[in-house]
């Protein structure tokens, strides 16, 4: 497979960097072609602005998503956006690796989505979920956190990890057409032992050896929703956040 790893951590001596380095070794040993976008090392600019476009359709006022579509049609993206977009379109598997900050990705990675998941390629004109522009590709989220595993179970203090990551797993990756694999997490990084961190690295690299055979998480097809944009009668919810509303009582 062609694999793109988008990595966001500012410290080169971190657990995340050790995890990344080992994972790259294993993926290449398995015969995969791997490209890394190390966002901090690249000095990637996360701020969407008018400077992202070499030509403008609406020069009088910035309409960012519409300018993305125009730039795609006229080869008018700034060089850093076009380079990342080319990597994204070339991959079979996208791996996002980052520490979980405030239930989400670091700002530099959020900016990568804003600038690289462009209208006209990734979404737009009916492209979403099973018709998304990146259909046929897979995605894996690899994150680390200071919390304990029980804190992100269904009855945990912070609610289930899949729900915490719903905006990313479903609202970004699945929306763009990816088949999304179950997220991979390493726990309590600041408060655990060196042996436990080594075990986390071993567990992740073992998972990566079989990554091509993994089944993706369930997602609903567009044709399972009615004209009201709600699940059709008879379709059972099968994702983390979809559910039937409780019956009302008089």
C-alpha positions, 0 to 999 in steps of 0.5 A, a space after each residue: 500500500 501507499 501510506 501517508 502518515 500525518 504526524 503532529 507533535 512538537 517534541 522530537 524526544 517524545 513518546 509519539 516520536 518513538 512510536 512514529 519511528 518504530 511504525 515507519 520501520 515496521 510498515 516499510 518492512 511489510 513492503 509498504 511505501 510510506 510518506 510522512 508529513 511531520 507538520 511541526 518539522 515542516 513548519 506547516 502553516 495551519 491558518 487558512 487565508 487568501 494567500 492559499 490561492 494564486 488566483 481568486 474567483 471572488 477577490 472582493 471577499 474571501 469565500 474560502 470553500 468556493 475559492 478552493 473549488 476554483 483553485 482546484 479547477 485552475 491549478 491555483 493552490 499555494 505550493 504547500 497545499 498542492 503538495 499535501 493534496 497530491 500526497 493525500 490523493 496518492 495514498 491507500 491508507 492515511 494514518 493520523 498520529 497525534 496527542 489528544 488535546 482538548 478532545 481533539 487534534 493539535 491546532 496544526 493538524 486541524 489547520 491541515 484539514 482546513 487547508 488540504 481537505 479541499 472543496 471540489 476534491 474531497 467533498 462538494 457536489 454530493 461527495 460525502 460518505 460513500 460518495 466522498 472524494 476519497 472513497 476507496 481509501 482507508 484511514 487510521 487514527 493513532 492517538 496518545 492521552 494522559 487519561 486512563 482507559 476506563 475514563 473513556 469507556 461508555 460509562 467513563 468520566 469522559 465518555 467513550 473514546 469513539 464518541 470523543 473522536 466522532 468529529 474526526 472519525 465520522 465528521 471528517 474521515 468518513 465524510 470524505 469517503 474513507 473506510 475508517 479503522 478503529 482508533 488506536 490509543 496509548 494511555 496515561 503517557 505522562 504517568 506510566 512506566 518506561 516498560 509500559 510505553 515500550 509495550 504500547 509501541 510493540 502493540 501498535 507495531 504488531 497491529 500495523 503488521 496486519 493493518 491491510 486485513 482489518 475491517 473498517 468501523 460501520 458507517 451508514 450509506 447515504 441511501 439509508 437516509 430519507 428525504 428528511 436526512 434521518 435514518 429510514 424506518 427499518 434501518 438500525 443505527 450501527 455507529 457510535 452516535 446514531 440512535 433512534 430518539 426515545 418515544 415521546 409520552 403525552 
